[in-house]
Amino acid sequence: MHGIKAIIHGNGAESSVEFSLEEAISQYHGKPWAELSEAEQDAALRDYALSLFQRQSGVSDNLHVELKDGTFSRMHPGDV
């Protein structure tokens, strides 16, 4: 499972949300994920991160998303 951490910048604050790539793909409603260009996949991940952040915080104006590997991306079989 590939984890993604999205750092959300805006309105003088910084926050983050984490989710799995599989979660984001399952919530994507459009053409098949494999048919999307890398830029389209990136945009879809950023949109999903913003939707999670907006649902948690209620803030939606002037936000910028930076995508990184999530913390559970670095887990090894013996970690759990």
PAFISE-667621 format. One line per field, with one value per residue: residue in three letters; x negated, y negated, z of N, C-alpha, C in turn. Coordinates in nm, 4 decimals. Layout:
N
residuo: c(ALA;...)
neast: c(X;...)
nnorth: c(Y;...)
nup: c(Z;...)
caeast: c(X;...)
canorth: c(Y;...)
caup: c(Z;...)
ceast: c(X;...)
cnorth: c(Y;...)
cup: c(Z;...)
END
This chain:
80
residuo: c(MET;HIS;GLY;ILE;LYS;ALA;ILE;ILE;HIS;GLY;ASN;GLY;ALA;GLU;SER;SER;VAL;GLU;PHE;SER;LEU;GLU;GLU;ALA;ILE;SER;GLN;TYR;HIS;GLY;LYS;PRO;TRP;ALA;GLU;LEU;SER;GLU;ALA;GLU;GLN;ASP;ALA;ALA;LEU;ARG;ASP;TYR;ALA;LEU;SER;LEU;PHE;GLN;ARG;GLN;SER;GLY;VAL;SER;ASP;ASN;LEU;HIS;VAL;GLU;LEU;LYS;ASP;GLY;THR;PHE;SER;ARG;MET;HIS;PRO;GLY;ASP;VAL)
neast: c(-0.0855;-0.0625;-0.1320;-0.0289;-0.1196;0.0206;-0.0703;0.0820;0.0963;0.1843;0.3807;0.2205;0.1534;0.0358;0.1056;0.1828;0.2865;0.3287;0.3400;0.4133;0.2849;0.4463;0.6938;0.7472;0.7643;0.9875;1.1870;1.1918;1.3666;1.3913;1.2276;1.0589;0.7989;0.5449;0.5386;0.4997;0.2856;-0.0374;-0.0314;0.2448;0.3100;0.1662;0.3015;0.5536;0.4915;0.4156;0.6588;0.8148;0.6833;0.7319;1.0118;1.0398;0.9106;1.0719;1.3136;1.2487;1.1654;1.3168;1.2165;1.1493;1.0366;0.7736;0.5659;0.2784;0.1324;-0.1093;-0.2546;-0.3764;-0.5562;-0.3659;-0.3518;-0.2952;-0.3988;-0.6549;-0.6618;-0.7602;-0.7321;-0.7690;-0.6935;-0.4313)
nnorth: c(0.1169;-0.2140;-0.5077;-0.8479;-1.1707;-1.4777;-1.8024;-2.0886;-2.4199;-2.7507;-3.0473;-3.1452;-2.9241;-2.5864;-2.2538;-1.9009;-1.6037;-1.2504;-0.9688;-0.6656;-0.5638;-0.3802;-0.4339;-0.6935;-0.6404;-0.4724;-0.6518;-0.8170;-0.9429;-0.9101;-0.8770;-0.5570;-0.5038;-0.4176;-0.5149;-0.7823;-1.0656;-1.1347;-1.3931;-1.4319;-1.2355;-1.3328;-1.5761;-1.4756;-1.3475;-1.5679;-1.7087;-1.5237;-1.5252;-1.7916;-1.7789;-1.6077;-1.7622;-1.9946;-1.8869;-1.8191;-2.0628;-2.2766;-2.4888;-2.6424;-2.8248;-2.9722;-2.7668;-2.5537;-2.2547;-2.0174;-1.7205;-1.4271;-1.1257;-0.9179;-0.8405;-0.5686;-0.4532;-0.3868;-0.1653;0.1589;0.5164;0.6315;0.4264;0.4095)
nup: c(0.0000;-0.0885;0.0714;0.0964;0.1831;0.2161;0.2225;0.3256;0.2447;0.3255;0.3868;0.5928;0.7456;0.8072;0.7348;0.7280;0.5498;0.5350;0.3202;0.1407;-0.1772;-0.3038;-0.1819;-0.2781;-0.5532;-0.5555;-0.4960;-0.7086;-0.9826;-1.2987;-1.6131;-1.6552;-1.4141;-1.4996;-1.7559;-1.7301;-1.7643;-1.6164;-1.5094;-1.4884;-1.2999;-1.0807;-1.0408;-0.9709;-0.7289;-0.5756;-0.5734;-0.4322;-0.1844;-0.1092;-0.0838;0.1364;0.3360;0.3355;0.4197;0.6813;0.7963;0.6996;0.5650;0.2557;0.0827;-0.1116;-0.1074;-0.1198;-0.2353;-0.1449;-0.2357;-0.0757;0.0225;0.2334;0.5901;0.6372;0.4150;0.4570;0.6159;0.7254;0.6866;0.9479;1.1152;1.1953)
caeast: c(0.0000;-0.1421;-0.0743;-0.0571;-0.0983;0.0417;-0.0903;0.1744;0.0519;0.2779;0.4414;0.1274;0.1393;-0.0084;0.1646;0.1609;0.3750;0.2652;0.4320;0.3438;0.3084;0.5624;0.8119;0.7714;0.8086;1.1239;1.2800;1.1835;1.4748;1.3549;1.1770;0.9756;0.6778;0.4308;0.5433;0.4687;0.1444;-0.0961;0.0193;0.3853;0.3092;0.1201;0.4120;0.6580;0.4443;0.4243;0.8015;0.8617;0.6264;0.8082;1.1464;1.0263;0.8795;1.1896;1.4138;1.2046;1.1435;1.4134;1.1431;1.1358;0.9842;0.6305;0.4886;0.1795;0.1054;-0.2389;-0.2430;-0.4965;-0.5263;-0.3048;-0.4271;-0.2826;-0.4750;-0.7858;-0.6485;-0.8153;-0.6475;-0.7817;-0.6501;-0.2907)
canorth: c(0.0000;-0.3359;-0.6189;-0.9828;-1.2794;-1.6038;-1.9214;-2.1930;-2.5541;-2.8559;-3.1280;-3.1624;-2.8029;-2.4663;-2.1339;-1.7882;-1.4877;-1.1312;-0.8714;-0.5697;-0.5787;-0.2965;-0.5081;-0.8032;-0.5819;-0.4202;-0.7644;-0.8924;-0.9136;-0.9624;-0.7675;-0.4661;-0.5630;-0.3811;-0.5941;-0.9222;-1.1041;-1.1598;-1.5231;-1.4132;-1.1610;-1.4268;-1.6693;-1.4011;-1.3281;-1.6983;-1.7349;-1.4359;-1.5787;-1.9123;-1.7416;-1.5571;-1.8756;-2.0810;-1.8173;-1.8251;-2.1982;-2.3734;-2.5931;-2.6039;-2.9340;-2.9997;-2.6542;-2.4931;-2.1182;-1.9578;-1.5764;-1.3549;-0.9911;-0.9137;-0.7683;-0.4242;-0.4071;-0.3433;-0.0514;0.2859;0.6257;0.6528;0.3070;0.4169)
caup: c(0.0000;-0.0991;0.1442;0.0480;0.2787;0.1461;0.3056;0.2800;0.2820;0.2886;0.4916;0.7031;0.8252;0.7386;0.7907;0.6381;0.5517;0.4789;0.2625;0.0545;-0.3205;-0.3342;-0.1364;-0.3725;-0.6807;-0.5395;-0.4891;-0.8336;-1.0764;-1.4297;-1.6959;-1.5764;-1.3590;-1.5837;-1.8791;-1.6998;-1.7726;-1.4853;-1.4639;-1.4489;-1.1746;-0.9797;-1.0146;-0.9003;-0.5914;-0.5084;-0.5519;-0.3246;-0.0604;-0.0737;-0.0384;0.2734;0.4227;0.3444;0.5003;0.8210;0.8490;0.6503;0.4929;0.1147;0.0011;-0.1245;-0.0570;-0.2073;-0.1898;-0.1758;-0.2125;-0.0320;0.0688;0.3649;0.6923;0.6269;0.2984;0.5030;0.7047;0.6820;0.7349;1.0915;1.1894;1.2371)
ceast: c(-0.0900;-0.0694;-0.1184;-0.0266;-0.0880;0.0273;-0.0036;0.1256;0.1625;0.3348;0.3518;0.1061;0.0855;0.0523;0.1350;0.2720;0.2963;0.3724;0.3512;0.3767;0.4325;0.6936;0.8477;0.8225;0.9523;1.2281;1.2822;1.2936;1.4454;1.3092;1.0853;0.8412;0.5570;0.4259;0.5118;0.3196;0.0927;-0.0448;0.1649;0.3950;0.2682;0.2320;0.5240;0.6183;0.4523;0.5705;0.8562;0.8098;0.7022;0.9472;1.1421;1.0021;1.0014;1.2983;1.3778;1.2058;1.2499;1.3485;1.1250;1.0719;0.8318;0.5416;0.3951;0.1441;-0.0320;-0.2297;-0.3782;-0.4564;-0.4674;-0.3846;-0.4115;-0.3437;-0.6075;-0.7786;-0.7066;-0.7308;-0.6552;-0.7321;-0.5105;-0.2680)
cnorth: c(-0.1231;-0.4493;-0.7516;-1.0805;-1.4071;-1.7172;-2.0312;-2.3264;-2.6520;-2.9266;-3.1384;-3.0392;-2.6896;-2.3469;-2.0192;-1.6854;-1.3713;-1.0367;-0.7750;-0.6006;-0.5004;-0.3649;-0.6182;-0.7500;-0.5342;-0.5317;-0.8475;-0.8472;-0.9832;-0.8463;-0.6793;-0.5284;-0.5379;-0.4610;-0.7418;-0.9473;-1.1258;-1.2919;-1.5115;-1.3361;-1.2523;-1.5242;-1.6003;-1.3778;-1.4582;-1.7346;-1.6509;-1.4860;-1.7033;-1.8775;-1.6869;-1.6716;-1.9647;-2.0177;-1.8260;-1.9662;-2.2993;-2.4863;-2.5494;-2.7105;-2.9406;-2.8895;-2.5992;-2.3564;-2.0733;-1.8093;-1.5150;-1.2111;-0.9993;-0.8296;-0.6186;-0.3687;-0.3466;-0.2244;0.0734;0.3981;0.6482;0.5376;0.3190;0.5362)
cup: c(0.0000;-0.0280;0.0867;0.1600;0.1975;0.2469;0.2444;0.3347;0.2426;0.4091;0.6151;0.7886;0.7394;0.8107;0.6951;0.6527;0.4917;0.4288;0.1768;-0.0911;-0.3597;-0.2948;-0.2363;-0.5055;-0.6695;-0.5356;-0.6168;-0.9289;-1.2085;-1.5150;-1.6122;-1.5384;-1.4487;-1.7136;-1.8564;-1.7196;-1.6305;-1.4264;-1.4176;-1.3177;-1.0592;-0.9414;-0.9366;-0.7546;-0.5124;-0.4785;-0.4369;-0.1897;-0.0153;-0.0224;0.1042;0.3712;0.4422;0.4299;0.6485;0.8777;0.8110;0.5712;0.3488;0.0266;0.0034;-0.0665;-0.1634;-0.1489;-0.2378;-0.1399;-0.1775;-0.0016;0.2093;0.4627;0.6786;0.4986;0.3411;0.5975;0.6410;0.7423;0.8864;1.1767;1.2477;1.3247)
END
